[in-house]
Amino acid sequence: MLLPLAAIAHSEVKAPPGAMAEWEAHGRAEGLARPDTPCQDFLAALGRKPDSLHYLGCDKDDDSYLKPMTARYAVSGAAAAEVEAYLRQRFDMPALVYVCCGWGSEPHAWREGPDGVRYDIGMGVESPSFPREHWDRIPSFGVTVGVLRQSP
């Protein structure tokens, strides 16, 4: 099953006819989210959201071929190192590096088991080149957690 909280909302999200059968046949093995998965706070639904990470909302693009959904979060600069360490430990996200105009992680996908959903997890911010020990000078960092509902 995708998410503990998703079961509550599945009755509100209608999948197109045949979508569930296609997901069972191919999508599950490819790490796709169920077609009836609601756009939501994915980290909270997984039971893996740090308290200092604030959920901002979820964007759903049904017009895109891959039908992505992306949950957006913010964390204060003062708590960013703690959240980065948590995401690295729990999801194997790469460490943030400063390139050009901001701090960011390399693209990263995490999946719990062969039948699990693939989550694309990233963190970053555009900012002056403050060293890590001065991240508290940065108002906030963004975190995104995305899923796909259709394969390429």
N, CA, C and O atoms as a GROMACS GRO file, in nm:
protein
  608
    1MET      N    1   0.084  -0.119   0.000
    1MET     CA    2   0.000   0.000   0.000
    1MET      C    3   0.087   0.124   0.000
    1MET      O    4   0.194   0.124   0.062
    2LEU      N    5   0.045   0.227  -0.066
    2LEU     CA    6   0.126   0.347  -0.079
    2LEU      C    7   0.146   0.417   0.054
    2LEU      O    8   0.259   0.427   0.102
    3LEU      N    9   0.041   0.464   0.114
    3LEU     CA   10   0.053   0.546   0.233
    3LEU      C   11  -0.057   0.514   0.332
    3LEU      O   12  -0.170   0.488   0.290
    4PRO      N   13  -0.028   0.516   0.459
    4PRO     CA   14  -0.132   0.491   0.558
    4PRO      C   15  -0.249   0.588   0.546
    4PRO      O   16  -0.365   0.547   0.554
    5LEU      N   17  -0.220   0.717   0.527
    5LEU     CA   18  -0.328   0.816   0.519
    5LEU      C   19  -0.403   0.809   0.386
    5LEU      O   20  -0.517   0.854   0.377
    6ALA      N   21  -0.340   0.754   0.284
    6ALA     CA   22  -0.403   0.749   0.152
    6ALA      C   23  -0.531   0.667   0.154
    6ALA      O   24  -0.625   0.697   0.082
    7ALA      N   25  -0.534   0.564   0.235
    7ALA     CA   26  -0.652   0.478   0.240
    7ALA      C   27  -0.776   0.556   0.280
    7ALA      O   28  -0.886   0.526   0.235
    8ILE      N   29  -0.758   0.656   0.364
    8ILE     CA   30  -0.870   0.738   0.409
    8ILE      C   31  -0.929   0.816   0.292
    8ILE      O   32  -1.051   0.830   0.280
    9ALA      N   33  -0.842   0.867   0.205
    9ALA     CA   34  -0.887   0.954   0.098
    9ALA      C   35  -0.913   0.882  -0.034
    9ALA      O   36  -0.964   0.944  -0.127
   10HIS      N   37  -0.880   0.754  -0.045
   10HIS     CA   38  -0.898   0.685  -0.173
   10HIS      C   39  -1.042   0.692  -0.223
   10HIS      O   40  -1.065   0.696  -0.344
   11SER      N   41  -1.138   0.693  -0.132
   11SER     CA   42  -1.277   0.697  -0.176
   11SER      C   43  -1.310   0.831  -0.241
   11SER      O   44  -1.408   0.840  -0.315
   12GLU      N   45  -1.231   0.936  -0.213
   12GLU     CA   46  -1.256   1.068  -0.270
   12GLU      C   47  -1.186   1.087  -0.405
   12GLU      O   48  -1.227   1.174  -0.482
   13VAL      N   49  -1.083   1.010  -0.434
   13VAL     CA   50  -1.006   1.023  -0.557
   13VAL      C   51  -1.044   0.908  -0.649
   13VAL      O   52  -1.024   0.792  -0.615
   14LYS      N   53  -1.100   0.941  -0.764
   14LYS     CA   54  -1.144   0.838  -0.858
   14LYS      C   55  -1.038   0.815  -0.965
   14LYS      O   56  -0.992   0.909  -1.030
   15ALA      N   57  -1.000   0.691  -0.981
   15ALA     CA   58  -0.905   0.654  -1.086
   15ALA      C   59  -0.983   0.626  -1.214
   15ALA      O   60  -1.095   0.576  -1.209
   16PRO      N   61  -0.925   0.659  -1.331
   16PRO     CA   62  -0.991   0.629  -1.458
   16PRO      C   63  -1.014   0.479  -1.471
   16PRO      O   64  -0.941   0.400  -1.412
   17PRO      N   65  -1.116   0.439  -1.547
   17PRO     CA   66  -1.142   0.296  -1.566
   17PRO      C   67  -1.016   0.225  -1.619
   17PRO      O   68  -0.950   0.274  -1.711
   18GLY      N   69  -0.985   0.112  -1.562
   18GLY     CA   70  -0.870   0.034  -1.604
   18GLY      C   71  -0.738   0.076  -1.543
   18GLY      O   72  -0.638   0.006  -1.556
   19ALA      N   73  -0.736   0.192  -1.476
   19ALA     CA   74  -0.610   0.243  -1.421
   19ALA      C   75  -0.557   0.154  -1.310
   19ALA      O   76  -0.436   0.131  -1.302
   20MET      N   77  -0.645   0.104  -1.225
   20MET     CA   78  -0.599   0.018  -1.115
   20MET      C   79  -0.543  -0.114  -1.168
   20MET      O   80  -0.442  -0.163  -1.118
   21ALA      N   81  -0.608  -0.171  -1.269
   21ALA     CA   82  -0.558  -0.296  -1.327
   21ALA      C   83  -0.421  -0.274  -1.391
   21ALA      O   84  -0.333  -0.359  -1.378
   22GLU      N   85  -0.403  -0.163  -1.459
   22GLU     CA   86  -0.273  -0.131  -1.520
   22GLU      C   87  -0.167  -0.111  -1.412
   22GLU      O   88  -0.053  -0.155  -1.427
   23TRP      N   89  -0.205  -0.043  -1.303
   23TRP     CA   90  -0.110  -0.022  -1.194
   23TRP      C   91  -0.070  -0.156  -1.131
   23TRP      O   92   0.048  -0.179  -1.104
   24GLU      N   93  -0.167  -0.244  -1.109
   24GLU     CA   94  -0.136  -0.376  -1.052
   24GLU      C   95  -0.045  -0.456  -1.145
   24GLU      O   96   0.045  -0.526  -1.099
   25ALA      N   97  -0.069  -0.446  -1.276
   25ALA     CA   98   0.008  -0.523  -1.374
   25ALA      C   99   0.150  -0.468  -1.392
   25ALA      O  100   0.244  -0.546  -1.410
   26HIS      N  101   0.166  -0.336  -1.388
   26HIS     CA  102   0.297  -0.277  -1.420
   26HIS      C  103   0.341  -0.168  -1.322
   26HIS      O  104   0.458  -0.165  -1.282
   27GLY      N  105   0.251  -0.081  -1.285
   27GLY     CA  106   0.287   0.037  -1.206
   27GLY      C  107   0.348   0.009  -1.071
   27GLY      O  108   0.443   0.076  -1.031
   28ARG      N  109   0.296  -0.089  -1.001
   28ARG     CA  110   0.350  -0.122  -0.868
   28ARG      C  111   0.498  -0.158  -0.879
   28ARG      O  112   0.579  -0.106  -0.802
   29ALA      N  113   0.533  -0.245  -0.972
   29ALA     CA  114   0.673  -0.288  -0.989
   29ALA      C  115   0.763  -0.173  -1.032
   29ALA      O  116   0.883  -0.174  -1.003
   30GLU      N  117   0.707  -0.073  -1.101
   30GLU     CA  118   0.785   0.041  -1.147
   30GLU      C  119   0.798   0.150  -1.041
   30GLU      O  120   0.867   0.249  -1.064
   31GLY      N  121   0.733   0.133  -0.926
   31GLY     CA  122   0.742   0.231  -0.819
   31GLY      C  123   0.646   0.347  -0.833
   31GLY      O  124   0.663   0.451  -0.769
   32LEU      N  125   0.544   0.331  -0.917
   32LEU     CA  126   0.446   0.438  -0.936
   32LEU      C  127   0.349   0.442  -0.819
   32LEU      O  128   0.320   0.340  -0.757
   33ALA      N  129   0.298   0.561  -0.790
   33ALA     CA  130   0.192   0.576  -0.691
   33ALA      C  131   0.063   0.520  -0.750
   33ALA      O  132   0.042   0.524  -0.871
   34ARG      N  133  -0.023   0.469  -0.664
   34ARG     CA  134  -0.154   0.422  -0.711
   34ARG      C  135  -0.226   0.536  -0.782
   34ARG      O  136  -0.210   0.651  -0.743
   35PRO      N  137  -0.304   0.506  -0.883
   35PRO     CA  138  -0.374   0.612  -0.956
   35PRO      C  139  -0.477   0.687  -0.872
   35PRO      O  140  -0.515   0.798  -0.907
   36ASP      N  141  -0.521   0.628  -0.761
   36ASP     CA  142  -0.619   0.696  -0.676
   36ASP      C  143  -0.554   0.761  -0.554
   36ASP      O  144  -0.624   0.797  -0.458
   37THR      N  145  -0.423   0.777  -0.555
   37THR     CA  146  -0.352   0.841  -0.445
   37THR      C  147  -0.380   0.991  -0.446
   37THR      O  148  -0.366   1.055  -0.550
   38PRO      N  149  -0.418   1.048  -0.333
   38PRO     CA  150  -0.440   1.193  -0.327
   38PRO      C  151  -0.307   1.268  -0.315
   38PRO      O  152  -0.209   1.214  -0.264
   39CYS      N  153  -0.306   1.390  -0.361
   39CYS     CA  154  -0.192   1.478  -0.341
   39CYS      C  155  -0.195   1.516  -0.193
   39CYS      O  156  -0.297   1.564  -0.144
   40GLN      N  157  -0.085   1.495  -0.122
   40GLN     CA  158  -0.088   1.511   0.023
   40GLN      C  159   0.052   1.531   0.080
   40GLN      O  160   0.150   1.536   0.006
   41ASP      N  161   0.060   1.543   0.210
   41ASP     CA  162   0.186   1.551   0.284
   41ASP      C  163   0.242   1.409   0.288
   41ASP      O  164   0.211   1.332   0.379
   42PHE      N  165   0.326   1.375   0.190
   42PHE     CA  166   0.376   1.238   0.178
   42PHE      C  167   0.462   1.196   0.296
   42PHE      O  168   0.456   1.081   0.338
   43LEU      N  169   0.543   1.286   0.350
   43LEU     CA  170   0.628   1.249   0.463
   43LEU      C  171   0.545   1.218   0.587
   43LEU      O  172   0.575   1.123   0.659
   44ALA      N  173   0.441   1.296   0.613
   44ALA     CA  174   0.353   1.267   0.727
   44ALA      C  175   0.281   1.136   0.705
   44ALA      O  176   0.265   1.057   0.798
   45ALA      N  177   0.236   1.111   0.582
   45ALA     CA  178   0.166   0.986   0.552
   45ALA      C  179   0.257   0.865   0.572
   45ALA      O  180   0.211   0.758   0.610
   46LEU      N  181   0.386   0.883   0.546
   46LEU     CA  182   0.484   0.777   0.570
   46LEU      C  183   0.521   0.765   0.717
   46LEU      O  184   0.587   0.669   0.758
   47GLY      N  185   0.478   0.863   0.798
   47GLY     CA  186   0.517   0.866   0.938
   47GLY      C  187   0.663   0.905   0.955
   47GLY      O  188   0.727   0.865   1.052
   48ARG      N  189   0.716   0.983   0.861
   48ARG     CA  190   0.859   1.018   0.861
   48ARG      C  191   0.882   1.167   0.840
   48ARG      O  192   0.975   1.206   0.768
   49LYS      N  193   0.800   1.251   0.900
   49LYS     CA  194   0.818   1.394   0.882
   49LYS      C  195   0.874   1.455   1.010
   49LYS      O  196   0.813   1.444   1.116
   50PRO      N  197   0.992   1.520   1.002
   50PRO     CA  198   1.046   1.586   1.121
   50PRO      C  199   0.958   1.704   1.163
   50PRO      O  200   0.897   1.769   1.079
   51ASP      N  201   0.953   1.731   1.292
   51ASP     CA  202   0.869   1.839   1.344
   51ASP      C  203   0.906   1.976   1.288
   51ASP      O  204   0.819   2.061   1.273
   52SER      N  205   1.033   1.998   1.258
   52SER     CA  206   1.076   2.130   1.211
   52SER      C  207   1.049   2.153   1.062
   52SER      O  208   1.076   2.261   1.011
   53LEU      N  209   0.997   2.053   0.994
   53LEU     CA  210   0.965   2.065   0.852
   53LEU      C  211   0.817   2.100   0.838
   53LEU      O  212   0.731   2.027   0.887
   54HIS      N  213   0.788   2.212   0.770
   54HIS     CA  214   0.650   2.261   0.758
   54HIS      C  215   0.595   2.232   0.619
   54HIS      O  216   0.653   2.270   0.518
   55TYR      N  217   0.481   2.163   0.616
   55TYR     CA  218   0.414   2.128   0.491
   55TYR      C  219   0.348   2.253   0.434
   55TYR      O  220   0.274   2.322   0.504
   56LEU      N  221   0.375   2.282   0.305
   56LEU     CA  222   0.320   2.400   0.239
   56LEU      C  223   0.205   2.367   0.145
   56LEU      O  224   0.122   2.454   0.116
   57GLY      N  225   0.200   2.245   0.097
   57GLY     CA  226   0.096   2.206   0.003
   57GLY      C  227   0.148   2.104  -0.097
   57GLY      O  228   0.265   2.065  -0.093
   58CYS      N  229   0.059   2.061  -0.185
   58CYS     CA  230   0.094   1.959  -0.282
   58CYS      C  231   0.043   2.002  -0.419
   58CYS      O  232  -0.070   2.047  -0.433
   59ASP      N  233   0.128   1.988  -0.519
   59ASP     CA  234   0.094   2.022  -0.657
   59ASP      C  235   0.074   1.894  -0.737
   59ASP      O  236   0.155   1.802  -0.730
   60LYS      N  237  -0.033   1.891  -0.814
   60LYS     CA  238  -0.069   1.773  -0.893
   60LYS      C  239  -0.083   1.817  -1.038
   60LYS      O  240  -0.154   1.913  -1.068
   61ASP      N  241  -0.016   1.748  -1.129
   61ASP     CA  242  -0.020   1.784  -1.271
   61ASP      C  243  -0.079   1.668  -1.352
   61ASP      O  244  -0.007   1.580  -1.399
   62ASP      N  245  -0.210   1.670  -1.367
   62ASP     CA  246  -0.278   1.565  -1.443
   62ASP      C  247  -0.261   1.581  -1.593
   62ASP      O  248  -0.288   1.487  -1.669
   63ASP      N  249  -0.216   1.699  -1.638
   63ASP     CA  250  -0.197   1.722  -1.781
   63ASP      C  251  -0.063   1.670  -1.831
   63ASP      O  252  -0.044   1.650  -1.951
   64SER      N  253   0.030   1.649  -1.740
   64SER     CA  254   0.162   1.597  -1.776
   64SER      C  255   0.151   1.447  -1.803
   64SER      O  256   0.069   1.378  -1.743
   65TYR      N  257   0.233   1.398  -1.894
   65TYR     CA  258   0.230   1.256  -1.928
   65TYR      C  259   0.260   1.167  -1.808
   65TYR      O  260   0.198   1.062  -1.792
   66LEU      N  261   0.354   1.209  -1.722
   66LEU     CA  262   0.392   1.128  -1.605
   66LEU      C  263   0.298   1.145  -1.486
   66LEU      O  264   0.306   1.069  -1.389
   67LYS      N  265   0.211   1.243  -1.492
   67LYS     CA  266   0.114   1.272  -1.386
   67LYS      C  267   0.180   1.283  -1.248
   67LYS      O  268   0.146   1.208  -1.156
   68PRO      N  269   0.276   1.376  -1.234
   68PRO     CA  270   0.347   1.389  -1.107
   68PRO      C  271   0.263   1.459  -1.000
   68PRO      O  272   0.173   1.537  -1.029
   69MET      N  273   0.297   1.429  -0.875
   69MET     CA  274   0.246   1.502  -0.760
   69MET      C  275   0.367   1.536  -0.674
   69MET      O  276   0.453   1.452  -0.649
   70THR      N  277   0.374   1.662  -0.630
   70THR     CA  278   0.489   1.706  -0.552
   70THR      C  279   0.444   1.778  -0.427
   70THR      O  280   0.376   1.881  -0.434
   71ALA      N  281   0.481   1.724  -0.312
   71ALA     CA  282   0.456   1.789  -0.184
   71ALA      C  283   0.570   1.887  -0.159
   71ALA      O  284   0.687   1.854  -0.180
   72ARG      N  285   0.535   2.008  -0.115
   72ARG     CA  286   0.635   2.112  -0.088
   72ARG      C  287   0.642   2.140   0.062
   72ARG      O  288   0.540   2.143   0.132
   73TYR      N  289   0.765   2.161   0.109
   73TYR     CA  290   0.790   2.186   0.251
   73TYR      C  291   0.888   2.301   0.266
   73TYR      O  292   0.958   2.337   0.171
   74ALA      N  293   0.893   2.360   0.386
   74ALA     CA  294   0.992   2.462   0.419
   74ALA      C  295   1.049   2.432   0.557
   74ALA      O  296   0.981   2.378   0.645
   75VAL      N  297   1.175   2.467   0.574
   75VAL     CA  298   1.242   2.453   0.703
   75VAL      C  299   1.327   2.578   0.722
   75VAL      O  300   1.389   2.627   0.628
   76SER      N  301   1.330   2.630   0.844
   76SER     CA  302   1.411   2.749   0.871
   76SER      C  303   1.558   2.717   0.850
   76SER      O  304   1.601   2.602   0.864
   77GLY      N  305   1.635   2.819   0.817
   77GLY     CA  306   1.779   2.800   0.802
   77GLY      C  307   1.843   2.747   0.929
   77GLY      O  308   1.938   2.669   0.924
   78ALA      N  309   1.791   2.790   1.044
   78ALA     CA  310   1.845   2.743   1.172
   78ALA      C  311   1.827   2.593   1.192
   78ALA      O  312   1.908   2.529   1.259
   79ALA      N  313   1.721   2.536   1.134
   79ALA     CA  314   1.694   2.392   1.149
   79ALA      C  315   1.730   2.311   1.024
   79ALA      O  316   1.709   2.190   1.021
   80ALA      N  317   1.785   2.377   0.922
   80ALA     CA  318   1.812   2.310   0.795
   80ALA      C  319   1.913   2.197   0.806
   80ALA      O  320   1.896   2.092   0.744
   81ALA      N  321   2.018   2.216   0.884
   81ALA     CA  322   2.120   2.110   0.898
   81ALA      C  323   2.059   1.986   0.963
   81ALA      O  324   2.093   1.873   0.927
   82GLU      N  325   1.971   2.007   1.059
   82GLU     CA  326   1.903   1.895   1.127
   82GLU      C  327   1.814   1.819   1.028
   82GLU      O  328   1.816   1.696   1.027
   83VAL      N  329   1.738   1.891   0.947
   83VAL     CA  330   1.650   1.826   0.848
   83VAL      C  331   1.733   1.758   0.740
   83VAL      O  332   1.700   1.647   0.697
   84GLU      N  333   1.840   1.822   0.696
   84GLU     CA  334   1.928   1.759   0.597
   84GLU      C  335   1.982   1.627   0.652
   84GLU      O  336   1.981   1.525   0.582
   85ALA      N  337   2.030   1.628   0.776
   85ALA     CA  338   2.084   1.505   0.838
   85ALA      C  339   1.976   1.398   0.846
   85ALA      O  340   2.003   1.280   0.822
   86TYR      N  341   1.855   1.437   0.880
   86TYR     CA  342   1.744   1.342   0.890
   86TYR      C  343   1.714   1.280   0.753
   86TYR      O  344   1.700   1.158   0.742
   87LEU      N  345   1.704   1.363   0.650
   87LEU     CA  346   1.674   1.312   0.515
   87LEU      C  347   1.787   1.223   0.464
   87LEU      O  348   1.762   1.126   0.392
   88ARG      N  349   1.908   1.256   0.499
   88ARG     CA  350   2.022   1.172   0.459
   88ARG      C  351   2.014   1.037   0.530
   88ARG      O  352   2.036   0.933   0.468
   89GLN      N  353   1.984   1.039   0.658
   89GLN     CA  354   1.981   0.915   0.736
   89GLN      C  355   1.861   0.827   0.699
   89GLN      O  356   1.876   0.706   0.683
   90ARG      N  357   1.742   0.886   0.684
   90ARG     CA  358   1.620   0.809   0.659
   90ARG      C  359   1.599   0.770   0.514
   90ARG      O  360   1.544   0.664   0.484
   91PHE      N  361   1.643   0.857   0.422
   91PHE     CA  362   1.614   0.836   0.280
   91PHE      C  363   1.739   0.830   0.192
   91PHE      O  364   1.728   0.824   0.069
   92ASP      N  365   1.856   0.832   0.252
   92ASP     CA  366   1.983   0.828   0.178
   92ASP      C  367   2.000   0.945   0.081
   92ASP      O  368   2.070   0.933  -0.020
   93MET      N  369   1.936   1.058   0.111
   93MET     CA  370   1.951   1.176   0.025
   93MET      C  371   2.097   1.222   0.031
   93MET      O  372   2.156   1.222   0.139
   94PRO      N  373   2.155   1.262  -0.082
   94PRO     CA  374   2.293   1.313  -0.080
   94PRO      C  375   2.303   1.444  -0.001
   94PRO      O  376   2.204   1.516   0.012
   95ALA      N  377   2.420   1.473   0.050
   95ALA     CA  378   2.444   1.598   0.123
   95ALA      C  379   2.424   1.718   0.029
   95ALA      O  380   2.450   1.709  -0.091
   96LEU      N  381   2.380   1.829   0.085
   96LEU     CA  382   2.367   1.951   0.007
   96LEU      C  383   2.506   2.004  -0.026
   96LEU      O  384   2.598   1.996   0.055
   97VAL      N  385   2.520   2.059  -0.146
   97VAL     CA  386   2.644   2.122  -0.188
   97VAL      C  387   2.609   2.261  -0.243
   97VAL      O  388   2.499   2.284  -0.293
   98TYR      N  389   2.704   2.352  -0.232
   98TYR     CA  390   2.683   2.486  -0.286
   98TYR      C  391   2.737   2.492  -0.428
   98TYR      O  392   2.855   2.464  -0.450
   99VAL      N  393   2.653   2.527  -0.523
   99VAL     CA  394   2.692   2.542  -0.662
   99VAL      C  395   2.634   2.674  -0.712
   99VAL      O  396   2.514   2.699  -0.697
  100CYS      N  397   2.716   2.756  -0.769
  100CYS     CA  398   2.675   2.881  -0.832
  100CYS      C  399   2.599   2.973  -0.738
  100CYS      O  400   2.656   3.066  -0.680
  101CYS      N  401   2.473   2.946  -0.724
  101CYS     CA  402   2.383   3.042  -0.662
  101CYS      C  403   2.302   2.986  -0.546
  101CYS      O  404   2.207   3.050  -0.501
  102GLY      N  405   2.337   2.870  -0.497
  102GLY     CA  406   2.260   2.817  -0.386
  102GLY      C  407   2.302   2.678  -0.343
  102GLY      O  408   2.384   2.612  -0.407
  103TRP      N  409   2.243   2.638  -0.232
  103TRP     CA  410   2.264   2.504  -0.176
  103TRP      C  411   2.160   2.410  -0.235
  103TRP      O  412   2.044   2.448  -0.251
  104GLY      N  413   2.201   2.288  -0.269
  104GLY     CA  414   2.105   2.192  -0.321
  104GLY      C  415   2.158   2.050  -0.316
  104GLY      O  416   2.278   2.026  -0.309
  105SER      N  417   2.065   1.957  -0.321
  105SER     CA  418   2.101   1.815  -0.325
  105SER      C  419   2.093   1.767  -0.470
  105SER      O  420   2.018   1.823  -0.550
  106GLU      N  421   2.169   1.665  -0.502
  106GLU     CA  422   2.158   1.603  -0.633
  106GLU      C  423   2.023   1.533  -0.641
  106GLU      O  424   1.966   1.498  -0.538
  107PRO      N  425   1.970   1.510  -0.762
  107PRO     CA  426   1.844   1.435  -0.774
  107PRO      C  427   1.858   1.300  -0.704
  107PRO      O  428   1.959   1.231  -0.717
  108HIS      N  429   1.755   1.264  -0.630
  108HIS     CA  430   1.761   1.140  -0.552
  108HIS      C  431   1.622   1.076  -0.546
  108HIS      O  432   1.522   1.144  -0.528
  109ALA      N  433   1.620   0.944  -0.561
  109ALA     CA  434   1.495   0.868  -0.548
  109ALA      C  435   1.512   0.766  -0.436
  109ALA      O  436   1.619   0.706  -0.421
  110TRP      N  437   1.407   0.746  -0.359
  110TRP     CA  438   1.407   0.650  -0.249
  110TRP      C  439   1.285   0.559  -0.264
  110TRP      O  440   1.176   0.604  -0.300
  111ARG      N  441   1.305   0.434  -0.235
  111ARG     CA  442   1.197   0.335  -0.245
  111ARG      C  443   1.214   0.234  -0.134
  111ARG      O  444   1.324   0.183  -0.112
  112GLU      N  445   1.106   0.204  -0.064
  112GLU     CA  446   1.111   0.107   0.045
  112GLU      C  447   1.063  -0.028  -0.006
  112GLU      O  448   0.943  -0.055  -0.008
  113GLY      N  449   1.156  -0.112  -0.048
  113GLY     CA  450   1.121  -0.245  -0.096
  113GLY      C  451   1.081  -0.246  -0.242
  113GLY      O  452   1.056  -0.142  -0.300
  114PRO      N  453   1.075  -0.366  -0.301
  114PRO     CA  454   1.046  -0.378  -0.444
  114PRO      C  455   0.904  -0.338  -0.483
  114PRO      O  456   0.880  -0.302  -0.598
  115ASP      N  457   0.809  -0.344  -0.390
  115ASP     CA  458   0.672  -0.303  -0.420
  115ASP      C  459   0.642  -0.162  -0.371
  115ASP      O  460   0.528  -0.116  -0.381
  116GLY      N  461   0.742  -0.094  -0.318
  116GLY     CA  462   0.721   0.040  -0.263
  116GLY      C  463   0.714   0.146  -0.370
  116GLY      O  464   0.758   0.127  -0.484
  117VAL      N  465   0.657   0.258  -0.332
  117VAL     CA  466   0.648   0.373  -0.421
  117VAL      C  467   0.784   0.441  -0.428
  117VAL      O  468   0.856   0.448  -0.328
  118ARG      N  469   0.818   0.489  -0.545
  118ARG     CA  470   0.943   0.565  -0.562
  118ARG      C  471   0.914   0.711  -0.529
  118ARG      O  472   0.826   0.774  -0.588
  119TYR      N  473   0.989   0.764  -0.433
  119TYR     CA  474   0.977   0.904  -0.392
  119TYR      C  475   1.100   0.980  -0.439
  119TYR      O  476   1.213   0.940  -0.411
  120ASP      N  477   1.080   1.090  -0.510
  120ASP     CA  478   1.190   1.178  -0.550
  120ASP      C  479   1.202   1.285  -0.443
  120ASP      O  480   1.107   1.360  -0.419
  121ILE      N  481   1.318   1.291  -0.378
  121ILE     CA  482   1.336   1.377  -0.261
  121ILE      C  483   1.449   1.475  -0.288
  121ILE      O  484   1.558   1.436  -0.331
  122GLY      N  485   1.424   1.603  -0.262
  122GLY     CA  486   1.526   1.705  -0.282
  122GLY      C  487   1.515   1.816  -0.179
  122GLY      O  488   1.410   1.836  -0.118
  123MET      N  489   1.625   1.886  -0.161
  123MET     CA  490   1.630   1.998  -0.066
  123MET      C  491   1.722   2.103  -0.123
  123MET      O  492   1.823   2.070  -0.185
  124GLY      N  493   1.689   2.231  -0.103
  124GLY     CA  494   1.778   2.335  -0.151
  124GLY      C  495   1.725   2.475  -0.128
  124GLY      O  496   1.614   2.494  -0.079
  125VAL      N  497   1.808   2.573  -0.166
  125VAL     CA  498   1.772   2.713  -0.154
  125VAL      C  499   1.867   2.796  -0.240
  125VAL      O  500   1.986   2.765  -0.249
  126GLU      N  501   1.815   2.901  -0.302
  126GLU     CA  502   1.902   2.999  -0.367
  126GLU      C  503   1.944   3.096  -0.259
  126GLU      O  504   1.860   3.150  -0.187
  127SER      N  505   2.075   3.118  -0.246
  127SER     CA  506   2.124   3.207  -0.141
  127SER      C  507   2.267   3.249  -0.170
  127SER      O  508   2.335   3.190  -0.254
  128PRO      N  509   2.312   3.353  -0.099
  128PRO     CA  510   2.456   3.384  -0.105
  128PRO      C  511   2.534   3.265  -0.049
  128PRO      O  512   2.476   3.174   0.011
  129SER      N  513   2.662   3.266  -0.070
  129SER     CA  514   2.747   3.153  -0.030
  129SER      C  515   2.778   3.153   0.120
  129SER      O  516   2.893   3.171   0.160
  130PHE      N  517   2.676   3.132   0.201
  130PHE     CA  518   2.698   3.118   0.345
  130PHE      C  519   2.750   2.978   0.373
  130PHE      O  520   2.695   2.881   0.320
  131PRO      N  521   2.854   2.964   0.456
  131PRO     CA  522   2.897   2.829   0.494
  131PRO      C  523   2.790   2.764   0.582
  131PRO      O  524   2.705   2.833   0.637
  132ARG      N  525   2.795   2.633   0.595
  132ARG     CA  526   2.696   2.559   0.674
  132ARG      C  527   2.675   2.617   0.813
  132ARG      O  528   2.562   2.624   0.862
  133GLU      N  529   2.784   2.657   0.878
  133GLU     CA  530   2.770   2.707   1.015
  133GLU      C  531   2.695   2.840   1.022
  133GLU      O  532   2.666   2.889   1.131
  134HIS      N  533   2.665   2.899   0.907
  134HIS     CA  534   2.587   3.023   0.904
  134HIS      C  535   2.454   3.006   0.830
  134HIS      O  536   2.395   3.104   0.784
  135TRP      N  537   2.406   2.883   0.820
  135TRP     CA  538   2.276   2.861   0.756
  135TRP      C  539   2.164   2.932   0.829
  135TRP      O  540   2.059   2.958   0.770
  136ASP      N  541   2.183   2.965   0.956
  136ASP     CA  542   2.079   3.037   1.030
  136ASP      C  543   2.054   3.176   0.971
  136ASP      O  544   1.953   3.238   1.003
  137ARG      N  545   2.144   3.226   0.886
  137ARG     CA  546   2.124   3.354   0.818
  137ARG      C  547   2.028   3.341   0.699
  137ARG      O  548   1.978   3.441   0.647
  138ILE      N  549   2.004   3.219   0.656
  138ILE     CA  550   1.914   3.194   0.543
  138ILE      C  551   1.773   3.176   0.599
  138ILE      O  552   1.752   3.090   0.685
  139PRO      N  553   1.676   3.254   0.552
  139PRO     CA  554   1.540   3.245   0.609
  139PRO      C  555   1.479   3.106   0.604
  139PRO      O  556   1.426   3.057   0.703
  140SER      N  557   1.487   3.040   0.487
  140SER     CA  558   1.429   2.905   0.479
  140SER      C  559   1.486   2.829   0.361
  140SER      O  560   1.532   2.886   0.262
  141PHE      N  561   1.482   2.698   0.374
  141PHE     CA  562   1.519   2.604   0.268
  141PHE      C  563   1.391   2.535   0.223
  141PHE      O  564   1.297   2.520   0.302
  142GLY      N  565   1.388   2.493   0.100
  142GLY     CA  566   1.274   2.417   0.049
  142GLY      C  567   1.308   2.269   0.041
  142GLY      O  568   1.422   2.230   0.016
  143VAL      N  569   1.206   2.187   0.063
  143VAL     CA  570   1.217   2.042   0.048
  143VAL      C  571   1.101   1.999  -0.040
  143VAL      O  572   0.989   2.048  -0.024
  144THR      N  573   1.127   1.909  -0.134
  144THR     CA  574   1.020   1.854  -0.216
  144THR      C  575   1.024   1.702  -0.210
  144THR      O  576   1.130   1.640  -0.203
  145VAL      N  577   0.905   1.644  -0.212
  145VAL     CA  578   0.889   1.499  -0.217
  145VAL      C  579   0.786   1.472  -0.325
  145VAL      O  580   0.670   1.511  -0.313
  146GLY      N  581   0.829   1.404  -0.431
  146GLY     CA  582   0.740   1.382  -0.544
  146GLY      C  583   0.720   1.235  -0.576
  146GLY      O  584   0.805   1.151  -0.546
  147VAL      N  585   0.606   1.207  -0.637
  147VAL     CA  586   0.575   1.072  -0.686
  147VAL      C  587   0.523   1.086  -0.829
  147VAL      O  588   0.475   1.192  -0.869
  148LEU      N  589   0.532   0.978  -0.903
  148LEU     CA  590   0.475   0.972  -1.038
  148LEU      C  591   0.360   0.873  -1.037
  148LEU      O  592   0.362   0.775  -0.963
  149ARG      N  593   0.260   0.900  -1.122
  149ARG     CA  594   0.146   0.809  -1.132
  149ARG      C  595   0.141   0.739  -1.267
  149ARG      O  596   0.052   0.658  -1.291
  150GLN      N  597   0.234   0.771  -1.357
  150GLN     CA  598   0.238   0.707  -1.488
  150GLN      C  599   0.383   0.696  -1.533
  150GLN      O  600   0.463   0.786  -1.508
  151SER      N  601   0.418   0.586  -1.598
  151SER     CA  602   0.557   0.567  -1.641
  151SER      C  603   0.579   0.626  -1.780
  151SER      O  604   0.484   0.643  -1.857
  152PRO      N  605   0.706   0.656  -1.812
  152PRO     CA  606   0.737   0.714  -1.943
  152PRO      C  607   0.716   0.614  -2.056
  152PRO      O  608   0.737   0.648  -2.173
   0.00000   0.00000   0.00000
